[in-house]
Structure formats: structure tokens, C-alpha cells
Amino acid sequence: MTVHLAVDLGASSGRVVAGRVGPSRLELRELHRFANEPVQLPDGLHWDILRLYREVLHGLGAAGDAGEVASVGVDGWGIDYGLLDGTGALLGNPYSYRDDRTAGVAAKVHAEVPFEELYAITGVQLLPFNTIYQLAAAAGSPQLEAARTLLLLPDLLGYWLTGRPGTEATNASTTALLDVRTGDWSPRALAAAGVGRDLLAPLRRPGDPLGPLRPEVAAETGLPASVVVTAVGSHDTASAVAAVPAEGDRFAYVSCGTWGLVGVELDRPVLTDASRGANFTNEGGLDGRVRYLRNVMGLWLLQESLRSWERAGEPAGLAELLATAAELPAGGPVVDPDDPSFLPPGDMPSRVSEACRRTGQPEPRTRPQLVRCILDSLAAAFARAVADAARLSGRQVEVVHLVGGGARNRLLCQLTADACGLPVLAGPVEATALGNVLVQARAAGRIDGGLETMRALLRDTQEIRRHQPAAG
């Protein structure tokens, strides 16, 4: 069987996965996994994009014994970008969205274009690090002045693999620069960002071919020149939601990793005042669907707590922590995981404790108590977002699909079921890579049908665990 390679970049780690797709068959094999941590430089927090590209090449090179490789697809997180000069050279390491350069910038942009107007055009939630605000923060900088092309990070890697620039539409929809109704760049939003349309590369849709690997890439990786790079849902949540194994449309999803993306899948955007007030976003999905969702800070709080203990020379075993946390009684302290104080890297346990003090709740005094506080807080935030998504969209929700790395966390899944009062179907864990591979396979003619066909294959082949809400 032919093989499709998924390059899946997360904000904490990345990997290259080989996928095989056939009738009643959908298998993944991880070829290479690598860490992804931003680097603090004198001018701010940056992604080490050259190291990430090297790791991608290493992963592609590990596909030699995986079978006959047909295509490659790249997905990653949204919003962040690289700038190229007129020769196609990268102008410096891309900034991380967690850098503080955008502090206060949104208010300045909204003084020129009120957020009400911007939301009516783009349908994108207000996050202080959206691409529109990053560009406004960069106004007048030497890099932006010298730039001739902006590429979102998955598209930047696709450009280095093929030599052909472009912008995949599901990721473009996260920038607050795209008109949610027309699916094209918005002149008004671009003007608010202070850039011209000529800075943005042409739009692509999932399934469009970027082109063959550059000869240098084929030589370095050992892959044949016939391998094509295919546009997938390059925003990782677009790929993850494509791999939600749902039947019908009465479902909500939680794509849970470093971030938790919580919402419903719709045929058209919701641009009401109530939607804007609840800070919901309308992002592009596969086959013209709308990912109507709200960001929740996600497992970042837990990941950064584990890193804090490791940096202090006191590493903690997650499995043991979760087992002990599960034995603790309900009703402990709960914080708002979207508190801005939790966004930057650093001493997360102290910040969680401070948030408990600030709200008059008892502080977690042990590590299992802190873990339980984080997971209870996430479950409550997920439940609020599910209820809001259903109310604002008018979509009835009968089940919640929790996909991504968070599906491994049985305690989080059960707490989410309890908080939502709905069954939670956990899995697949590898949703993003699966969605990436499925789009490639469909583009190659190995799948005949739309999302429903893909989801039926997922239900038949992937492990899915059911969590019933606790009685009462």
C-alpha cells in the first residue's frame, strides 16, 4: 500500500508519521518525534524554525522502510508566520505568539477599526496574539519593511520542501485577515494590520497540490522525486476536527493538546453580537465547514507545571500524579484557565496557587492537588464552551468528542463528561495526524467521498473510549 507522510507540528512537540489508508484500513506509524520550545532572544521569544525544518527532513528520511511514499502534508499551529525577502530568504526567526510584543496592540488596531466591524468581516475571536495584531506590532520594523512574502509556519515549511509559496485556507482563517464570507483576504483587515495584499501568498485549499519535492530535498531524504506535497487542513485543529469520528451533526468537539479548542461544526459562520461577546471564532474546516469554537488554554497549564518541577530538579511522574489526583474528592479549587497570567512560560504552579488565593479559594498544597485543580478547571471551561457553542449556534449537542493528546488523560475525559452532563467519546489520540493523512489519501484517489466517509473509516478503525457522566 502507498504511504502518506504527515508532518504534524505542535506548539510543544512535532513529529513525522507514516499513514496507510485502504478499504477498512487506517494505520499510523510514528517515524520521528522532536521537542519544540521557543527560544528567548534579546529582541523577544522566537521559534527555532531552522531546527524544526531539520527535524522534519530527518523524519522524512526515516520513511525509507515505510513503503512506497506518495505524498507529504504539513500541519501546525496557527497565527505565527515567517517573512521572506524578494529572493525568498527568511528574514529572521519567526516570533512566538507567546511573546509580549503584542501587549496593548489590539486596542490600537481597534481605535482604527472597531472590533465589532472586524468581527463582522473575519468572524475571528479576540486573541491578543492574532496575526493581525502581530503585524501591527511589527509596523516600521526593518524586517517587515524588507518583507515581500508572509507565510504561515506550515506554509513556510511547505515552501522549503517544494519551492512554491502559498497560504492554505484553514490556517489563513485564523489570522483575522480573511473575509469569512468571501473566503478571500479582506482589504479592510489588511489595512488595519498595515500591510498590502501583495505580502500575502495565493490561497490554497485542502487537497490542492503544492508540487513535487525540490531535488535537494529528495536527495537529502532519500524520497523519490515523484513524491508530491499536498495541502491539508494545515491548521492542526482543522485536521483534528476532520478526524472527529462523529455520526450526524449533533456533536461538539474538544481538540485537546497544548490548547483546548472547543466548539461545533457548522455550514455557515455565526456573526451575531452575542457570538462576538462570547469570543467565539469562525475558522475554516474541511469541505467548506466552519469550525465554530472558543480557545481554552488547554494542557499548557499541566505541561508547564511539569516543566517547572523538572527545572527545579524535582521531576514528577505524570501517571502517578493523575492516579492520586483521581482519588481526591470533587469540589476543590477551580481557576480560570484563560487568565492572561497563564499565557507565558514560567512557574505555572505558583501562578495557579496565586489565582486560587486571589479568588479566595484554598491553595493546592500538594502536586496531586494542583493537578486536580488544573483538570477540574479545564473540564469546567470545556463545559462552558460546549454549552455556549450550542446556545449561540442553535446546534443541538448530544455527545462530546474529545480528540488529541488529551484523550489519553482518562481523568480529564471523565471530569469533562461530568461537567458537561454528556457522554464523552475519547479518541482518536492521533486525530491531527489522521486528518492530515486522510486528506492526502483522498487527494490521491484512495478515498471516494467527503467527511462522512472519512469519519466512518475512523469509527471502524480507531480506538474510541466512552465516558458516561456521573449520575446526579
Order of alpha helices (4+ residues) and beta strands (2+ residues): beta-beta-beta-beta-beta-alpha-beta-beta-alpha-alpha-alpha-alpha-beta-alpha-beta-alpha-alpha-beta-beta-alpha-beta-alpha-beta-beta-alpha-beta-beta-alpha-alpha-alpha-alpha-beta-alpha-beta-alpha-alpha-beta
